[in-house]
Amino acid sequence: MASRKGEFGEPVVFDVDGFDVRISSPERVYFSARGETKLDLANYYLSVGDGIVNALRERPCMLHRFPDGVDGPKVHQKRLPRGAPEWVETVRLHFPRYGLHADELCVTKLADVIWAVQMSTVEFHPWNSRRADTEKPDEWRIDLDPMPEADFARVRRVAHVAHEVLDEIGATGWPKTSGGHGMHVYVRIRPEHGFHDVRRAALAFAREVERRAPDDVTTTWWRRDRDPSAIFVDYNQNARDHTIAAAYSVRGNTIGTVSTPVRWDEIDDVEPDDFTIATVPQRFAELGDLHAGIDDAVFDITPLLEWAERDERDGAETPPEPEGTGKP
């Protein structure tokens, strides 16, 4: 049933660095556990503005929209929603499998993020490449994905092993909670390789982590064949058209968890559900963006590609390339 005009409050207009962004239905509840509204969501993103823009800047971005709040249906939006102001920028992506293209949101400023909230966006899922060359990733993503019977203590243990390997190869990892039950670690890389090779490098790294923690880690391709208590080091998040929630992205659950950057020395004390739209603003005000220096720590993945060649020579199976996230 259509809502009556004003049922969810009169529109609110924000001046976001000189751009007017109108938030309609500001009192619509988006997160049912504590009752946070669409306006609360907009205020959250304003409070972490430097962080979310740093995470999304110049990247094609898929939007997860919840027009009726997170208890309602989710819309996976690749194409920029209709009605965008002329100052919102896009980047064109091609999807050869379907013979189609899509003009996706390309965040360059905070007003773009707040406008996306107006369009009911809760989650921001950027590519690991940028507009300058969308086919050459500049971000290697390590996704520690717990299987159903794995607890977060196991995620913590695997994160420390991943950190150890990163240190040995001279790569700086930037950890964050996933906003769910896992963790992500991002590494800035030179945009010199295509998605296929970045995924090969990510798989070689995952296999090294598995060698060091065989009781905790799996790299098995088929989900049905994985140990249900293991952590899957998901190299597939580096495949083309695969995205995960950005740093500072809210997640579409009832408590509004946030994918939150953390320090390595915090990991043993981290509880993912502690980071929500209600708690992260104060943390951000105190600590700032813990990923602010990521662009200054660029890694050359050549050693990982050498590991991949070694593994392939030794007979390691090459898992199939995953499909993308669907038709644009």
C-alpha positions as CSV (number, residue, x, y, z in Angstrom):
1,M,0.0,0.0,0.0
2,A,1.4,3.4,-0.9
3,S,2.3,5.5,2.0
4,R,0.6,8.8,2.8
5,K,2.5,12.0,2.1
6,G,4.4,12.9,5.2
7,E,3.8,9.6,6.9
8,F,7.6,9.1,7.3
9,G,8.3,12.8,7.9
10,E,8.9,15.8,5.8
11,P,12.0,15.8,3.5
12,V,15.3,17.0,5.0
13,V,17.8,18.8,2.8
14,F,21.6,18.5,3.6
15,D,24.2,20.8,2.3
16,V,27.0,18.4,1.6
17,D,30.1,20.4,0.7
18,G,28.1,22.8,-1.4
19,F,25.7,20.2,-3.0
20,D,22.1,20.0,-1.8
21,V,20.9,16.5,-1.2
22,R,17.3,15.9,-0.3
23,I,16.4,13.0,1.9
24,S,12.7,12.0,1.6
25,S,10.9,9.8,4.2
26,P,13.6,10.5,6.7
27,E,11.6,8.8,9.6
28,R,11.2,5.5,7.8
29,V,12.7,2.8,10.0
30,Y,15.5,1.0,8.2
31,F,17.0,-1.0,11.1
32,S,14.4,-2.7,13.2
33,A,16.5,-3.8,16.2
34,R,17.0,-0.3,17.6
35,G,14.7,1.7,15.2
36,E,17.3,3.7,13.3
37,T,15.8,5.5,10.3
38,K,16.8,6.6,6.9
39,L,17.9,9.9,8.4
40,D,20.1,8.1,10.9
41,L,21.7,6.2,8.0
42,A,22.4,9.5,6.2
43,N,23.9,11.0,9.3
44,Y,26.0,7.9,9.9
45,Y,27.6,8.3,6.4
46,L,28.1,12.0,7.0
47,S,30.0,11.1,10.2
48,V,32.4,8.8,8.4
49,G,32.6,10.9,5.2
50,D,36.4,10.9,4.7
51,G,36.5,7.1,5.3
52,I,33.7,6.0,3.0
53,V,34.8,8.3,0.2
54,N,38.4,7.0,0.5
55,A,37.0,3.5,0.2
56,L,34.9,4.2,-2.8
57,R,36.7,6.9,-4.7
58,E,36.8,6.5,-8.5
59,R,35.6,2.8,-8.2
60,P,32.6,1.4,-10.0
61,C,30.1,0.7,-7.3
62,M,27.2,-1.7,-7.1
63,L,24.5,-0.5,-4.7
64,H,22.4,-2.7,-2.3
65,R,19.2,-0.9,-1.9
66,F,16.4,-1.5,0.6
67,P,13.5,0.7,-0.3
68,D,11.4,-0.5,2.7
69,G,14.3,-0.9,5.2
70,V,16.4,-4.0,5.8
71,D,13.5,-6.2,6.7
72,G,12.1,-5.7,3.2
73,P,13.4,-6.9,-0.2
74,K,16.9,-6.0,-1.4
75,V,17.7,-4.6,-4.8
76,H,21.1,-5.2,-6.3
77,Q,21.7,-2.1,-8.4
78,K,24.5,-2.0,-11.0
79,R,23.2,0.7,-13.1
80,L,22.9,4.2,-11.7
81,P,19.4,4.7,-10.4
82,R,17.2,7.1,-12.4
83,G,16.9,10.7,-11.3
84,A,20.5,11.3,-10.4
85,P,21.6,14.9,-10.3
86,E,24.0,16.0,-13.0
87,W,26.9,16.2,-10.6
88,V,26.8,12.4,-9.8
89,E,29.4,10.7,-11.9
90,T,29.5,7.2,-13.4
91,V,31.8,4.8,-15.0
92,R,30.8,2.5,-17.9
93,L,31.4,-1.2,-17.5
94,H,31.0,-3.9,-20.2
95,F,29.7,-7.4,-19.6
96,P,30.7,-9.5,-22.6
97,R,28.8,-12.5,-21.4
98,Y,25.5,-10.7,-21.8
99,G,26.6,-8.2,-24.6
100,L,25.6,-5.4,-22.3
101,H,27.1,-2.4,-20.5
102,A,26.2,-0.6,-17.3
103,D,26.9,2.9,-16.1
104,E,27.7,2.4,-12.4
105,L,28.0,5.0,-9.7
106,C,31.5,6.3,-9.4
107,V,31.9,8.2,-6.1
108,T,34.2,11.2,-6.1
109,K,32.7,13.1,-3.2
110,L,30.5,12.6,-0.1
111,A,27.4,14.1,-1.7
112,D,27.4,11.1,-4.1
113,V,27.2,8.8,-1.1
114,I,24.4,10.7,0.6
115,W,22.4,10.9,-2.7
116,A,22.7,7.1,-2.9
117,V,21.3,6.9,0.6
118,Q,18.3,9.0,-0.6
119,M,17.9,6.2,-3.2
120,S,17.6,3.7,-0.3
121,T,21.2,2.4,-0.6
122,V,22.4,0.8,2.6
123,E,25.4,-1.2,1.3
124,F,28.2,0.0,-1.1
125,H,30.0,-2.7,-3.0
126,P,32.9,-1.2,-5.1
127,W,35.0,-3.0,-7.6
128,N,38.7,-3.5,-6.8
129,S,39.7,-1.4,-9.8
130,R,39.3,2.3,-10.6
131,R,37.8,4.3,-13.4
132,A,41.2,5.0,-15.0
133,D,41.4,1.3,-16.0
134,T,38.6,-0.8,-14.8
135,E,40.3,-4.0,-16.1
136,K,43.4,-3.6,-14.0
137,P,42.7,-4.0,-10.2
138,D,44.7,-1.8,-7.8
139,E,43.3,-3.6,-4.7
140,W,44.0,-7.2,-3.7
141,R,41.3,-8.4,-1.3
142,I,41.8,-11.2,1.3
143,D,38.4,-12.4,2.4
144,L,38.4,-14.6,5.5
145,D,35.0,-16.3,5.1
146,P,33.9,-18.6,8.0
147,M,32.0,-21.7,7.1
148,P,28.8,-22.3,9.2
149,E,30.4,-24.0,12.1
150,A,33.5,-21.7,12.4
151,D,33.5,-19.3,15.3
152,F,35.1,-15.8,15.3
153,A,38.1,-17.0,17.4
154,R,39.1,-19.1,14.3
155,V,38.8,-16.0,12.1
156,R,41.1,-14.2,14.4
157,R,43.7,-17.0,14.3
158,V,43.7,-17.1,10.5
159,A,43.9,-13.3,10.4
160,H,47.2,-13.5,12.4
161,V,48.6,-16.1,10.0
162,A,47.7,-13.9,7.0
163,H,49.4,-11.0,8.7
164,E,52.5,-13.1,9.2
165,V,52.6,-14.0,5.5
166,L,52.0,-10.5,4.4
167,D,54.9,-9.2,6.6
168,E,57.2,-11.8,5.1
169,I,56.5,-10.8,1.5
170,G,56.7,-7.1,2.4
171,A,53.0,-6.3,1.8
172,T,51.0,-3.9,4.1
173,G,47.6,-5.3,4.9
174,W,44.7,-3.2,6.0
175,P,42.2,-5.3,8.0
176,K,38.5,-4.6,8.6
177,T,35.6,-6.5,9.9
178,S,33.2,-7.7,7.1
179,G,30.1,-6.5,8.9
180,G,29.1,-10.1,9.1
181,H,31.0,-13.0,10.6
182,G,34.3,-12.7,8.8
183,M,37.2,-10.3,8.2
184,H,38.7,-8.7,5.1
185,V,42.3,-7.5,4.6
186,Y,43.0,-5.2,1.7
187,V,46.4,-4.6,0.0
188,R,47.0,-1.8,-2.4
189,I,48.7,-3.2,-5.6
190,R,50.1,-1.8,-8.8
191,P,47.4,-1.7,-11.4
192,E,49.5,-3.7,-13.9
193,H,47.7,-7.0,-14.0
194,G,44.3,-8.2,-15.1
195,F,41.7,-9.9,-12.9
196,H,42.8,-13.4,-13.9
197,D,46.4,-12.8,-12.6
198,V,45.3,-11.0,-9.5
199,R,43.0,-13.9,-8.6
200,R,45.9,-16.4,-9.3
201,A,48.1,-14.3,-6.9
202,A,45.3,-14.3,-4.3
203,L,44.9,-18.1,-4.6
204,A,48.7,-18.6,-4.2
205,F,48.6,-16.5,-1.0
206,A,45.5,-18.4,0.3
207,R,47.3,-21.7,-0.3
208,E,50.3,-20.5,1.7
209,V,48.0,-19.5,4.6
210,E,46.4,-22.9,4.3
211,R,49.8,-24.7,4.5
212,R,50.5,-22.8,7.8
213,A,47.1,-23.3,9.3
214,P,45.8,-26.6,7.8
215,D,43.4,-27.2,10.7
216,D,41.8,-23.8,10.3
217,V,41.9,-22.9,6.6
218,T,40.4,-24.3,3.4
219,T,40.9,-23.2,-0.2
220,T,38.6,-25.9,-1.6
221,W,36.6,-24.5,-4.6
222,W,33.3,-26.3,-4.0
223,R,31.4,-25.2,-0.9
224,R,29.9,-28.7,-0.4
225,D,33.5,-30.1,-0.1
226,R,34.7,-27.6,2.5
227,D,35.2,-28.4,6.2
228,P,32.1,-26.8,7.8
229,S,34.3,-25.5,10.7
230,A,37.0,-24.0,8.5
231,I,37.8,-20.5,7.3
232,F,37.6,-20.2,3.5
233,V,40.2,-17.7,2.3
234,D,38.1,-16.5,-0.6
235,Y,40.4,-15.7,-3.5
236,N,37.3,-15.4,-5.8
237,Q,36.6,-11.9,-4.4
238,N,39.4,-10.8,-6.8
239,A,37.6,-12.1,-9.9
240,R,36.0,-9.6,-12.3
241,D,32.6,-8.3,-11.3
242,H,32.9,-9.6,-7.8
243,T,32.5,-7.1,-5.0
244,I,32.4,-7.0,-1.3
245,A,31.2,-4.3,1.1
246,A,33.5,-1.3,1.4
247,A,35.2,-0.1,4.5
248,Y,32.6,1.9,6.5
249,S,29.7,0.4,4.5
250,V,26.7,-0.4,6.6
251,R,25.3,-3.9,6.2
252,G,21.7,-4.8,5.5
253,N,20.8,-6.4,8.9
254,T,18.6,-5.4,11.7
255,I,21.3,-4.0,13.9
256,G,23.1,-2.1,11.1
257,T,26.6,-3.6,11.5
258,V,29.4,-1.8,9.8
259,S,32.4,-3.2,7.9
260,T,34.9,-1.4,10.1
261,P,38.7,-0.9,9.8
262,V,40.6,-2.2,12.8
263,R,44.2,-2.2,13.8
264,W,46.1,-5.5,13.8
265,D,46.6,-5.2,17.6
266,E,42.9,-5.0,18.1
267,I,42.0,-8.2,16.4
268,D,42.0,-10.4,19.5
269,D,39.5,-8.1,21.1
270,V,37.2,-7.5,18.2
271,E,33.6,-8.6,18.2
272,P,32.0,-7.8,14.9
273,D,28.6,-6.9,16.3
274,D,30.2,-4.2,18.4
275,F,30.6,-2.0,15.2
276,T,27.2,-0.6,14.2
277,I,25.8,2.7,12.9
278,A,25.3,3.6,16.5
279,T,28.9,3.0,17.7
280,V,31.2,3.6,14.7
281,P,30.7,7.4,14.5
282,Q,32.3,8.0,17.9
283,R,35.1,5.5,17.0
284,F,35.7,7.4,13.8
285,A,35.8,10.7,15.6
286,E,38.4,9.4,17.9
287,L,40.6,7.4,15.5
288,G,39.9,8.8,12.1
289,D,40.1,6.6,9.0
290,L,42.4,3.7,9.9
291,H,42.7,3.0,6.1
292,A,43.8,6.6,5.3
293,G,47.3,5.5,4.3
294,I,46.4,2.6,2.1
295,D,47.3,4.4,-1.2
296,D,50.9,5.0,0.1
297,A,51.6,1.3,0.6
298,V,51.7,-0.2,-2.9
299,F,52.7,-3.8,-3.3
300,D,54.0,-5.6,-6.4
301,I,52.3,-9.0,-6.7
302,T,55.1,-10.6,-8.8
303,P,56.3,-12.8,-6.0
304,L,52.8,-14.2,-5.6
305,L,52.5,-14.9,-9.3
306,E,55.8,-16.8,-8.9
307,W,54.2,-18.8,-6.1
308,A,51.2,-19.5,-8.4
309,E,53.5,-20.8,-11.1
310,R,55.3,-23.0,-8.6
311,D,52.0,-24.4,-7.4
312,E,50.8,-25.1,-10.9
313,R,54.1,-26.9,-11.8
314,D,53.6,-29.0,-8.7
315,G,50.2,-30.1,-9.9
316,A,47.9,-27.8,-7.9
317,E,44.4,-27.8,-9.5
318,T,43.3,-24.6,-11.2
319,P,39.8,-23.8,-10.0
320,P,37.3,-22.5,-12.6
321,E,36.7,-18.8,-13.0
322,P,33.6,-17.9,-11.0
323,E,30.7,-16.2,-12.8
324,G,30.0,-12.6,-12.2
325,T,27.3,-11.1,-10.0
326,G,24.6,-11.4,-12.6
327,K,23.1,-9.6,-15.6
328,P,23.5,-5.8,-15.4
